[in-house]
Amino acid sequence: MSNTNKEELHALIERMPDDFTLEDLQYRLFVLQKLEKAEYQLKQGCKTSTLDEMRELVKKWLN
């Protein structure tokens, strides 16, 4: 997570339930990383697909 600093990671851990697992933490870090990447791509002007476009693509894959 390129834009996340120690304080933000510490805050993330503090918000986790007391009985969280390493897998729970890894998943949250994975999601945050994906969100940061998507935000960066949007700022760079990368094209995103609409829900309808994705549905059409799935239809093509399934046929």
N, C-alpha and C positions, 0 to 999 in steps of 0.2 A: 504494500500500500504506500505508494510514493508520497502522497500528500498527508499522511497521518503521522502525527508526532507522538512522542512518549506520553504526553499528558492525555491525548485523545484515547490512546490504547488503555491507559490506566483507568480513565472514565468508563470505557467500554467494559472492562473487567469488573469494575465496581457495580455496574448495572446488571451484571449477570446474576442469576440466582445462586444461592450459596452452594447448591449441589451440582453446579455445571460441570460438564466433562470437557476434556481437551477437544474432543470432537465437536462439542457445541461451540466452543470458542473458534475453532478452525472454520466452521461453517459461517459464523458471523463475519469473520475476517474475509472469507471468500466472497460473501455477498457484498461487503463494503468495497472490496477491490473491484468487483464487477460494476458496481454503481459508479465508482470513481472513473473507471475506464469509459463507461457510457457517457458520463457528464463531459469528459474531455473530448470524446468524439463528437458530441453535439456542438460543443464550443468551436471545434475545428470545421464544422459545417458538413460533417458526414451525413449522408442520407440515411434516414430511418424508414422503416416500413410501417405502414398502418396495419391495424388488426385485420382489415379486409384483405390486404395484400398477403399477409401471412396465412390467412385461411385459404386463399387461392393456391398458394404455394404448397400447403399441406395436401390439398385435393390432388394436385399434380403428382406429389410423391406417392400418394396412396393408390393411384390408378396405374 
